[in-house]
Amino acid sequence: MKLFLLFLLYAMALSVGLRRRGLPSIAGSVAPTPAERPTRVLIVGATGGTGRQLVEQALARGHVVTALARDPSALHVEHPRLTVLRGNVLDYPSVEAAVRGQDAVVSALGHKQFFRPTRTLSEGTRNVLRAMETHGVRRFVCETSLGIGASAGRMGLYYTFFVIPVILPFYFWDKTRQERLIAASNVDWVVVRPGALTDGAKRGGYRHGHIVGSLLWTVRISRADVADFMLNQMSDNAYLRTASGVCW
Ligand SMILES: NC(=O)c1ccc[n+]([C@@H]2O[C@H](COP(=O)([O-])OP(=O)(O)OC[C@H]3O[C@@H](n4cnc5c(N)ncnc54)[C@H](OP(=O)(O)O)[C@@H]3O)[C@@H](O)[C@H]2O)c1
């Protein structure tokens, strides 16, 4: 009983920490939405679940796509408007080579080293931002997660009191660093915080906003719909320099 109460205290303290260290909900600058035009876009995390959706949907929208991949053979997509570059977000020269000449960078960076402190998300994002600022690349759309900053607790009870405190505390802590670096940058950024991800089909209908999700139930969304929302953020200014949640 005592252990259980201690665990509850820890989970609640972590949630408060994630809220305080992540970005607050900032009112979006509601500017007119420019029409989408073909854009040279770099996809970071292109071989991952969301990343593959980003690559396929960006190509379908007519963009000229560069994919950054540690192992280019893992992507399995060929297209005349697709260039796959070998690189690692922790290796600045490879990031800089990929960022140079782009109009936008869209990141679905993630990893599975959950059980030890890591800085891959924050240090990788630091390299991306540095390269963007160096080469004047303005738009950055980055996937983080519900459960951080103003969205703390919004993944539902199961995530707030089990998944995040037991499996993902280091990972989520690094996401707060990642978000803070983005917010401190000079680029035009949009942070996208999805609910639990599925490999389901693109529905097109999803909720988004500074406060979405549920304090009780696990909220979900497919990687296909997240990719759709993220690509919209390349030219939509409604969430510019803010973090938006997205879920079904
Ligand atoms: N799973 C969920 O329910 C959930 C919920 C909310 C938010 N999210 C977040 O959404 C994001 C995307 O998740 P996902 O499951 O779609 O992606 P994922 O399958 O985990 O893919 C992550 C991508 O990042 C790449 N990557 C990792 N380390 C790298 C490095 N050092 N240099 C270059 N690339 C690197 C991976 O490349 P390799 O193929 O080489 O490993 C992969 O392409 C993650 O940040 C995740 O935390 C997930």
The ligand as an SDF file (V2000), in Angstrom:
LIG
                    3D

 48 52  0  0  0  0  0  0  0  0999 V2000
    4.1610    5.2800  -30.3920 N   0  0  0  0  0  0  0  0  0  0  0  0
    3.2580    6.1140  -29.8980 C   0  0  0  0  0  0  0  0  0  0  0  0
    2.1520    5.7110  -29.4810 O   0  0  0  0  0  0  0  0  0  0  0  0
    3.5540    7.5910  -29.8770 C   0  0  0  0  0  0  0  0  0  0  0  0
    2.6170    8.4610  -29.3330 C   0  0  0  0  0  0  0  0  0  0  0  0
    2.8660    9.8410  -29.3620 C   0  0  0  0  0  0  0  0  0  0  0  0
    4.0490   10.3190  -29.9100 C   0  0  0  0  0  0  0  0  0  0  0  0
    4.9490    9.4390  -30.4180 N   0  0  0  0  0  0  0  0  0  0  0  0
    6.1830    9.9980  -31.0000 C   0  0  0  0  0  0  0  0  0  0  0  0
    6.0490   10.1300  -32.3960 O   0  0  0  0  0  0  0  0  0  0  0  0
    7.3440   10.0810  -32.9960 C   0  0  0  0  0  0  0  0  0  0  0  0
    7.3170    9.0980  -34.1510 C   0  0  0  0  0  0  0  0  0  0  0  0
    6.9760    7.8200  -33.6740 O   0  0  0  0  0  0  0  0  0  0  0  0
    6.9230    6.5840  -34.6890 P   0  0  0  0  0  0  0  0  0  0  0  0
    6.5860    5.3890  -33.8410 O   0  0  0  0  0  0  0  0  0  0  0  0
    6.0690    6.9130  -35.8440 O   0  0  0  0  0  0  0  0  0  0  0  0
    8.4230    6.5460  -35.1920 O   0  0  0  0  0  0  0  0  0  0  0  0
    9.5150    5.3740  -35.0710 P   0  0  0  0  0  0  0  0  0  0  0  0
    8.9600    4.1930  -35.8030 O   0  0  0  0  0  0  0  0  0  0  0  0
    9.9480    5.2340  -33.6600 O   0  0  0  0  0  0  0  0  0  0  0  0
   10.6990    5.9900  -35.9630 O   0  0  0  0  0  0  0  0  0  0  0  0
   11.6580    6.8520  -35.4550 C   0  0  0  0  0  0  0  0  0  0  0  0
   12.5480    7.3090  -36.5910 C   0  0  0  0  0  0  0  0  0  0  0  0
   13.6210    8.0870  -36.0450 O   0  0  0  0  0  0  0  0  0  0  0  0
   14.8150    7.6000  -36.6450 C   0  0  0  0  0  0  0  0  0  0  0  0
   16.0100    7.8170  -35.8330 N   0  0  0  0  0  0  0  0  0  0  0  0
   16.2500    7.3960  -34.5740 C   0  0  0  0  0  0  0  0  0  0  0  0
   17.4680    7.7720  -34.1800 N   0  0  0  0  0  0  0  0  0  0  0  0
   18.0250    8.4230  -35.2390 C   0  0  0  0  0  0  0  0  0  0  0  0
   19.2780    9.0340  -35.4590 C   0  0  0  0  0  0  0  0  0  0  0  0
   20.2150    9.0650  -34.4970 N   0  0  0  0  0  0  0  0  0  0  0  0
   19.5040    9.6340  -36.6430 N   0  0  0  0  0  0  0  0  0  0  0  0
   18.5520    9.6150  -37.6100 C   0  0  0  0  0  0  0  0  0  0  0  0
   17.3520    9.0430  -37.4740 N   0  0  0  0  0  0  0  0  0  0  0  0
   17.0900    8.4540  -36.2920 C   0  0  0  0  0  0  0  0  0  0  0  0
   14.5760    6.1260  -36.8340 C   0  0  0  0  0  0  0  0  0  0  0  0
   15.5270    5.6170  -37.7440 O   0  0  0  0  0  0  0  0  0  0  0  0
   15.9330    4.0440  -37.7840 P   0  0  0  0  0  0  0  0  0  0  0  0
   14.9250    3.4080  -38.7300 O   0  0  0  0  0  0  0  0  0  0  0  0
   17.3090    4.0700  -38.3330 O   0  0  0  0  0  0  0  0  0  0  0  0
   15.8320    3.5360  -36.3780 O   0  0  0  0  0  0  0  0  0  0  0  0
   13.1600    6.1710  -37.3940 C   0  0  0  0  0  0  0  0  0  0  0  0
   13.1830    6.5330  -38.7490 O   0  0  0  0  0  0  0  0  0  0  0  0
    8.3160    9.6910  -31.8810 C   0  0  0  0  0  0  0  0  0  0  0  0
    8.9700   10.8310  -31.3920 O   0  0  0  0  0  0  0  0  0  0  0  0
    7.3960    9.1190  -30.8230 C   0  0  0  0  0  0  0  0  0  0  0  0
    7.9110    9.2510  -29.5140 O   0  0  0  0  0  0  0  0  0  0  0  0
    4.7300    8.0890  -30.4220 C   0  0  0  0  0  0  0  0  0  0  0  0
  1  2  1  0
  2  3  2  0
  2  4  1  0
  4  5  1  0
  4 48  2  0
  5  6  2  0
  6  7  1  0
  7  8  2  0
  8  9  1  0
  8 48  1  0
  9 10  1  0
  9 46  1  0
 10 11  1  0
 11 12  1  0
 11 44  1  0
 12 13  1  0
 13 14  1  0
 14 15  2  0
 14 16  1  0
 14 17  1  0
 17 18  1  0
 18 19  2  0
 18 20  1  0
 18 21  1  0
 21 22  1  0
 22 23  1  0
 23 24  1  0
 23 42  1  0
 24 25  1  0
 25 26  1  0
 25 36  1  0
 26 27  1  0
 26 35  1  0
 27 28  2  0
 28 29  1  0
 29 30  1  0
 29 35  2  0
 30 31  1  0
 30 32  2  0
 32 33  1  0
 33 34  2  0
 34 35  1  0
 36 37  1  0
 36 42  1  0
 37 38  1  0
 38 39  2  0
 38 40  1  0
 38 41  1  0
 42 43  1  0
 44 45  1  0
 44 46  1  0
 46 47  1  0
M  CHG  2   8   1  16  -1
M  END
$$$$
